[in-house]
């Protein structure tokens, strides 16, 4: 019986390790985000006029990214999945997730 429980514990540990690994989709998304993060300032400098208010450009870019992310999320997930994702989320948790130390 001890051998059986040890085997089960090892299997659970291996399953947890597999769950903790990054998926190829996650790696691809993070790579694309890093690429966008690096290229965006170069493109802004090159293609925006010098007379424009830079903060307004950044604000519009962030709003557009938020809109695109929302559209992708809502078009790519089922209602049940979205409900599960939002369980236990409140304004307080949003603020905590947003980066307050």
ROTOR-599908 format. One record per residue: x, y, z of N, C-alpha, C, O in turn; residue number from 1. Coordinates in steps of 0.001 Angstrom, whole numbers. Atoms other than C-alpha are relative to their C-alpha. Last residue first. Example, Ala and Ser with C-alpha at 12.3 -4.5 7.8 and 13.67 -1.06 7.14 Angstrom:
<rs>
@nu:-820; nv:-1190; nw:-60; cau:13670; cav:-1060; caw:7140; cu:-770; cv:1090; cw:730; ou:-261; ov:2198; ow:899; resi:2
@nu:890; nv:-1190; nw:0; cau:12300; cav:-4500; caw:7800; cu:900; cv:1200; cw:0; ou:1936; ov:1181; ow:665; resi:1
</rs>
This chain:
<rs>
@nu:-915; nv:907; nw:-720; cau:3274; cav:46290; caw:-5326; cu:-584; cv:-537; cw:1287; ou:73; ov:-1307; ow:1988; resi:101
@nu:-353; nv:-631; nw:-1257; cau:397; cav:47665; caw:-7382; cu:857; cv:-963; cw:805; ou:518; ov:-2139; ow:941; resi:100
@nu:-1405; nv:-266; nw:-276; cau:706; cav:46093; caw:-10768; cu:304; cv:767; cw:1255; ou:1437; ov:1210; ow:1436; resi:99
@nu:-509; nv:-1030; nw:882; cau:-2596; cav:45796; caw:-12551; cu:1417; cv:436; cw:370; ou:2062; ov:1147; ow:-401; resi:98
@nu:-581; nv:612; nw:1196; cau:-3297; cav:42496; caw:-10805; cu:670; cv:1030; cw:-893; ou:1618; ov:704; ow:-1607; resi:97
@nu:-1139; nv:816; nw:-425; cau:-3809; cav:44266; caw:-7453; cu:696; cv:-637; cw:-1193; ou:1925; ov:-658; ow:-1246; resi:96
@nu:-1074; nv:-926; nw:-381; cau:-5995; cav:46933; caw:-9042; cu:1247; cv:-782; cw:416; ou:2366; ov:-413; ow:60; resi:95
@nu:-500; nv:-628; nw:1225; cau:-8085; cav:44300; caw:-10785; cu:1174; cv:911; cw:319; ou:2196; ov:890; ow:-366; resi:94
@nu:-933; nv:942; nw:617; cau:-8329; cav:42355; caw:-7508; cu:545; cv:543; cw:-1311; ou:1693; ov:266; ow:-1658; resi:93
@nu:-1176; nv:144; nw:-870; cau:-9806; cav:45396; caw:-5756; cu:1018; cv:-967; cw:-609; ou:2218; ov:-690; ow:-602; resi:92
@nu:-854; nv:-1167; nw:270; cau:-12158; cav:46114; caw:-8658; cu:1286; cv:-98; cw:824; ou:2361; ov:262; ow:345; resi:91
@nu:635; nv:-1245; nw:-432; cau:-13505; cav:42583; caw:-8298; cu:943; cv:1158; cw:-352; ou:2049; ov:944; ow:-850; resi:90
@nu:-689; nv:-1221; nw:409; cau:-12746; cav:39175; caw:-9781; cu:-813; cv:1207; cw:461; ou:-2030; ov:1262; ow:281; resi:89
@nu:-811; nv:-561; nw:-1070; cau:-13919; cav:36116; caw:-7846; cu:754; cv:1264; cw:-368; ou:1592; ov:1722; ow:409; resi:88
@nu:408; nv:355; nw:-1360; cau:-15134; cav:34296; caw:-10929; cu:958; cv:620; cw:1000; ou:2176; ov:520; ow:852; resi:87
@nu:317; nv:-1197; nw:-789; cau:-14201; cav:36234; caw:-14074; cu:-481; cv:-307; cw:1409; ou:-814; ov:612; ow:2158; resi:86
@nu:-1160; nv:-887; nw:-97; cau:-12393; cav:33407; caw:-15868; cu:-248; cv:1167; cw:946; ou:673; ov:1639; ow:1612; resi:85
@nu:-964; nv:653; nw:-893; cau:-15234; cav:30974; caw:-15094; cu:1224; cv:895; cw:201; ou:1747; ov:994; ow:1312; resi:84
@nu:563; nv:-65; nw:-1347; cau:-17773; cav:33359; caw:-16641; cu:959; cv:-613; cw:1015; ou:1136; ov:-77; ow:2109; resi:83
@nu:-140; nv:-1376; nw:-482; cau:-15528; cav:33794; caw:-19674; cu:-555; cv:147; cw:1409; ou:33; ov:841; ow:2238; resi:82
@nu:-1421; nv:-220; nw:-291; cau:-15240; cav:30027; caw:-20096; cu:219; cv:1399; cw:558; ou:957; ov:1581; ow:1526; resi:81
@nu:-302; nv:726; nw:-1232; cau:-18994; cav:29567; caw:-19838; cu:1454; cv:221; cw:431; ou:1753; ov:368; ow:1616; resi:80
@nu:547; nv:-762; nw:-1122; cau:-19573; cav:32286; caw:-22448; cu:336; cv:-676; cw:1331; ou:648; ov:6; ow:2307; resi:79
@nu:1416; nv:229; nw:-229; cau:-17280; cav:30496; caw:-24896; cu:-448; cv:789; cw:1229; ou:371; ov:1171; ow:2066; resi:78
@nu:374; nv:766; nw:-1182; cau:-13952; cav:31931; caw:-25891; cu:-1507; cv:-152; cw:96; ou:-2269; ov:664; ow:-423; resi:77
@nu:-683; nv:1290; nw:-90; cau:-12289; cav:33065; caw:-29120; cu:-359; cv:-838; cw:1209; ou:203; ov:-1918; ow:1392; resi:76
@nu:286; nv:823; nw:1178; cau:-14540; cav:35925; caw:-30188; cu:591; cv:-1398; cw:120; ou:151; ov:-2316; ow:-572; resi:75
@nu:1424; nv:286; nw:110; cau:-14665; cav:37487; caw:-26737; cu:-335; cv:-869; cw:-1206; ou:-1279; ov:-1657; ow:-1153; resi:74
@nu:475; nv:785; nw:-1156; cau:-10926; cav:37194; caw:-26131; cu:-1464; cv:-392; cw:-166; ou:-1819; ov:-1558; ow:3; resi:73
@nu:-556; nv:1341; nw:136; cau:-9922; cav:38354; caw:-29622; cu:-510; cv:-901; cw:1127; ou:-876; ov:-2052; ow:892; resi:72
@nu:662; nv:640; nw:1139; cau:-12274; cav:41330; caw:-29423; cu:492; cv:-1429; cw:-188; ou:-304; ov:-2333; ow:-443; resi:71
@nu:1371; nv:340; nw:-378; cau:-11050; cav:42223; caw:-25945; cu:-734; cv:-723; cw:-1111; ou:-1447; ov:-1695; ow:-860; resi:70
@nu:-73; nv:1112; nw:-948; cau:-7399; cav:42044; caw:-27006; cu:-1397; cv:-450; cw:423; ou:-1670; ov:-1647; ow:511; resi:69
@nu:-359; nv:1206; nw:758; cau:-8136; cav:44211; caw:-30055; cu:45; cv:-1215; cw:926; ou:-471; ov:-2279; ow:584; resi:68
@nu:1134; nv:389; nw:841; cau:-9948; cav:46786; caw:-27939; cu:271; cv:-1270; cw:-776; ou:-583; ov:-2154; ow:-847; resi:67
@nu:1016; nv:520; nw:-911; cau:-7194; cav:46904; caw:-25325; cu:-1210; cv:-495; cw:-785; ou:-1757; ov:-1558; ow:-490; resi:66
@nu:-459; nv:1319; nw:-436; cau:-4567; cav:47277; caw:-28054; cu:-1026; cv:-653; cw:925; ou:-1282; ov:-1854; ow:832; resi:65
@nu:142; nv:913; nw:1140; cau:-6589; cav:50139; caw:-29592; cu:441; cv:-1411; cw:394; ou:-238; ov:-2380; ow:56; resi:64
@nu:1437; nv:233; nw:177; cau:-6946; cav:51876; caw:-26219; cu:-228; cv:-989; cw:-1143; ou:-1058; ov:-1891; ow:-1028; resi:63
@nu:438; nv:879; nw:-1080; cau:-3214; cav:51480; caw:-25567; cu:-1482; cv:-328; cw:-114; ou:-1878; ov:-1468; ow:132; resi:62
@nu:-567; nv:1329; nw:222; cau:-2273; cav:52912; caw:-28955; cu:-497; cv:-981; cw:1066; ou:-867; ov:-2111; ow:748; resi:61
@nu:762; nv:625; nw:1087; cau:-4661; cav:55833; caw:-28479; cu:513; cv:-1411; cw:-270; ou:-280; ov:-2327; ow:-491; resi:60
@nu:1336; nv:297; nw:-499; cau:-3076; cav:56668; caw:-25112; cu:-848; cv:-709; cw:-1062; ou:-1514; ov:-1701; ow:-764; resi:59
@nu:-116; nv:1157; nw:-888; cau:442; cav:56403; caw:-26506; cu:-1376; cv:-409; cw:513; ou:-1697; ov:-1597; ow:560; resi:58
@nu:-304; nv:1149; nw:852; cau:-387; cav:58746; caw:-29381; cu:52; cv:-1265; cw:853; ou:-506; ov:-2296; ow:476; resi:57
@nu:1260; nv:366; nw:652; cau:-2048; cav:61186; caw:-26965; cu:204; cv:-1200; cw:-922; ou:-688; ov:-2039; ow:-1047; resi:56
@nu:848; nv:711; nw:-958; cau:1056; cav:61150; caw:-24769; cu:-1334; cv:-397; cw:-627; ou:-1895; ov:-1433; ow:-271; resi:55
@nu:-374; nv:1421; nw:-112; cau:3231; cav:61993; caw:-27760; cu:-916; cv:-765; cw:951; ou:-1244; ov:-1924; ow:697; resi:54
@nu:-209; nv:232; nw:-1426; cau:1454; cav:65258; caw:-28530; cu:217; cv:-1503; cw:206; ou:-674; ov:-2315; ow:-41; resi:53
@nu:1082; nv:689; nw:-711; cau:1896; cav:65690; caw:-32277; cu:359; cv:-194; cw:1474; ou:1531; ov:-334; ow:1824; resi:52
@nu:891; nv:-968; nw:-645; cau:4243; cav:68340; caw:-33695; cu:-1105; cv:-661; cw:829; ou:-1806; ov:21; ow:1577; resi:51
@nu:-636; nv:-549; nw:-1193; cau:7072; cav:65909; caw:-34425; cu:-934; cv:930; cw:775; ou:-746; ov:1156; ow:1971; resi:50
@nu:-586; nv:-1332; nw:151; cau:4859; cav:64001; caw:-36850; cu:578; cv:512; cw:1320; ou:113; ov:134; ow:2396; resi:49
@nu:872; nv:-1047; nw:-541; cau:4378; cav:60293; caw:-36260; cu:679; cv:1353; cw:-149; ou:1896; ov:1463; ow:-2; resi:48
@nu:1215; nv:-271; nw:751; cau:5861; cav:57652; caw:-38548; cu:-951; cv:1016; cw:624; ou:-2016; ov:1271; ow:61; resi:47
@nu:-153; nv:-111; nw:1445; cau:9511; cav:57269; caw:-37545; cu:-1261; cv:518; cw:-688; ou:-1155; ov:1301; ow:-1631; resi:46
@nu:-928; nv:-1079; nw:357; cau:9348; cav:57991; caw:-33834; cu:54; cv:243; cw:-1501; ou:134; ov:1385; ow:-1951; resi:45
@nu:620; nv:-1268; nw:-420; cau:6225; cav:55863; caw:-33375; cu:898; cv:1170; cw:-391; ou:426; ov:2164; ow:-942; resi:44
@nu:1040; nv:-358; nw:973; cau:7726; cav:53025; caw:-35427; cu:-664; cv:1331; cw:346; ou:-973; ov:2125; ow:-542; resi:43
@nu:-677; nv:-327; nw:1255; cau:10886; cav:52932; caw:-33297; cu:-1016; cv:461; cw:-1044; ou:-798; ov:1458; ow:-1732; resi:42
@nu:-606; nv:-1338; nw:-95; cau:8888; cav:53096; caw:-30064; cu:691; cv:445; cw:-1291; ou:647; ov:1622; ow:-1650; resi:41
@nu:952; nv:-1113; nw:-73; cau:6672; cav:50181; caw:-31181; cu:661; cv:1374; cw:126; ou:289; ov:2278; ow:-622; resi:40
@nu:148; nv:-695; nw:1284; cau:9452; cav:47809; caw:-32258; cu:-870; cv:1260; cw:97; ou:-663; ov:2217; ow:-649; resi:39
@nu:-1268; nv:-517; nw:514; cau:10679; cav:46626; caw:-28850; cu:-156; cv:851; cw:-1247; ou:562; ov:1837; ow:-1414; resi:38
@nu:-551; nv:-923; nw:-998; cau:7311; cav:46231; caw:-27120; cu:1296; cv:636; cw:-503; ou:1553; ov:1810; ow:-239; resi:37
@nu:785; nv:-1233; nw:85; cau:5825; cav:44654; caw:-30252; cu:560; cv:1063; cw:945; ou:646; ov:2237; ow:584; resi:36
@nu:-312; nv:-613; nw:1288; cau:8617; cav:42076; caw:-30328; cu:-733; cv:1335; cw:-157; ou:-137; ov:2333; ow:-562; resi:35
@nu:-1345; nv:-552; nw:-125; cau:8216; cav:41368; caw:-26624; cu:420; cv:705; cw:-1287; ou:1030; ov:1774; ow:-1252; resi:34
@nu:108; nv:-1177; nw:-861; cau:4458; cav:40940; caw:-27099; cu:1366; cv:666; cw:166; ou:1463; ov:1893; ow:125; resi:33
@nu:603; nv:-1074; nw:799; cau:5038; cav:38605; caw:-30046; cu:-133; cv:1284; cw:817; ou:73; ov:2378; ow:291; resi:32
@nu:-999; nv:-424; nw:988; cau:7423; cav:36503; caw:-27955; cu:-528; cv:1144; cw:-857; ou:185; ov:2112; ow:-1121; resi:31
@nu:-993; nv:-813; nw:-704; cau:4960; cav:36396; caw:-25059; cu:1088; cv:502; cw:-946; ou:1575; ov:1623; ow:-796; resi:30
@nu:605; nv:-1281; nw:-383; cau:2184; cav:35253; caw:-27377; cu:1003; cv:904; cw:708; ou:1066; ov:2102; ow:434; resi:29
@nu:200; nv:-805; nw:1214; cau:4358; cav:32570; caw:-28966; cu:-563; cv:1368; cw:344; ou:-89; ov:2382; ow:-168; resi:28
@nu:-1330; nv:-445; nw:431; cau:5533; cav:31258; caw:-25575; cu:-114; cv:888; cw:-1239; ou:571; ov:1906; ow:-1340; resi:27
@nu:-451; nv:-1014; nw:-948; cau:1947; cav:31101; caw:-24315; cu:1356; cv:570; cw:-410; ou:1570; ov:1780; ow:-341; resi:26
@nu:807; nv:-1204; nw:225; cau:790; cav:29280; caw:-27449; cu:452; cv:1127; cw:916; ou:569; ov:2273; ow:482; resi:25
@nu:-513; nv:-690; nw:1188; cau:3668; cav:26807; caw:-27166; cu:-778; cv:1281; cw:-318; ou:-202; ov:2260; ow:-792; resi:24
@nu:464; nv:622; nw:1242; cau:2476; cav:26026; caw:-23645; cu:637; cv:723; cw:-1186; ou:1087; ov:1860; ow:-1043; resi:23
@nu:614; nv:-928; nw:946; cau:4499; cav:27090; caw:-20652; cu:-394; cv:-748; cw:-1268; ou:357; ov:-1579; ow:-1779; resi:22
@nu:-800; nv:-379; nw:1165; cau:5138; cav:24377; caw:-18121; cu:-770; cv:971; cw:-885; ou:-2001; ov:969; ow:-921; resi:21
@nu:-760; nv:-1210; nw:-282; cau:3340; cav:24337; caw:-14759; cu:823; cv:480; cw:-1191; ou:1301; ov:1614; ow:-1181; resi:20
@nu:929; nv:-1123; nw:-21; cau:719; cav:21832; caw:-15945; cu:737; cv:1317; cw:201; ou:283; ov:2354; ow:-282; resi:19
@nu:470; nv:-198; nw:1366; cau:3421; cav:19330; caw:-16920; cu:-947; cv:1186; cw:-70; ou:-931; ov:1929; ow:-1052; resi:18
@nu:-1099; nv:-579; nw:761; cau:5081; cav:19769; caw:-13520; cu:-418; cv:273; cw:-1439; ou:-45; ov:1299; ow:-2007; resi:17
@nu:-107; nv:-1404; nw:-396; cau:1737; cav:19198; caw:-11789; cu:1118; cv:689; cw:-769; ou:968; ov:1840; ow:-1180; resi:16
@nu:1119; nv:-719; nw:617; cau:1194; cav:15983; caw:-13762; cu:76; cv:1485; cw:330; ou:-186; ov:2327; ow:-529; resi:15
@nu:-302; nv:-124; nw:1427; cau:4671; cav:14777; caw:-12770; cu:-1101; cv:764; cw:-723; ou:-818; ov:1595; ow:-1586; resi:14
@nu:-1090; nv:-961; nw:143; cau:3985; cav:15498; caw:-9101; cu:364; cv:237; cw:-1455; ou:622; ov:1370; ow:-1863; resi:13
@nu:587; nv:-1326; nw:-222; cau:625; cav:13724; caw:-9291; cu:1058; cv:1086; cw:-154; ou:784; ov:2153; ow:-704; resi:12
@nu:818; nv:-324; nw:1169; cau:2313; cav:10688; caw:-10847; cu:-623; cv:1387; cw:134; ou:-668; ov:2149; ow:-832; resi:11
@nu:-923; nv:-301; nw:1101; cau:4989; cav:10699; caw:-8147; cu:-775; cv:400; cw:-1252; ou:-406; ov:1346; ow:-1947; resi:10
@nu:-598; nv:-1304; nw:-272; cau:2338; cav:10932; caw:-5427; cu:951; cv:414; cw:-1116; ou:978; ov:1578; ow:-1513; resi:9
@nu:1030; nv:-1018; nw:261; cau:393; cav:8054; caw:-6980; cu:556; cv:1403; cw:220; ou:273; ov:2316; ow:-556; resi:8
@nu:158; nv:-69; nw:1450; cau:3540; cav:5906; caw:-7069; cu:-1017; cv:1072; cw:-374; ou:-798; ov:1837; ow:-1314; resi:7
@nu:-1192; nv:-680; nw:495; cau:4253; cav:6681; caw:-3419; cu:-76; cv:177; cw:-1507; ou:294; ov:1227; ow:-2032; resi:6
@nu:185; nv:-1429; nw:-292; cau:662; cav:5768; caw:-2523; cu:1198; cv:814; cw:-479; ou:1040; ov:1954; ow:-915; resi:5
@nu:1075; nv:-522; nw:841; cau:1023; cav:2397; caw:-4291; cu:-198; cv:1497; cw:225; ou:-371; ov:2245; ow:-737; resi:4
@nu:-553; nv:-116; nw:1348; cau:4382; cav:1670; caw:-2677; cu:-1033; cv:607; cw:-945; ou:-698; ov:1419; ow:-1807; resi:3
@nu:-904; nv:-1146; nw:-33; cau:2882; cav:2383; caw:744; cu:585; cv:249; cw:-1374; ou:709; ov:1397; ow:-1802; resi:2
@nu:823; nv:-1197; nw:0; cau:0; cav:0; caw:0; cu:868; cv:1262; cw:0; ou:520; ov:2250; ow:-647; resi:1
</rs>
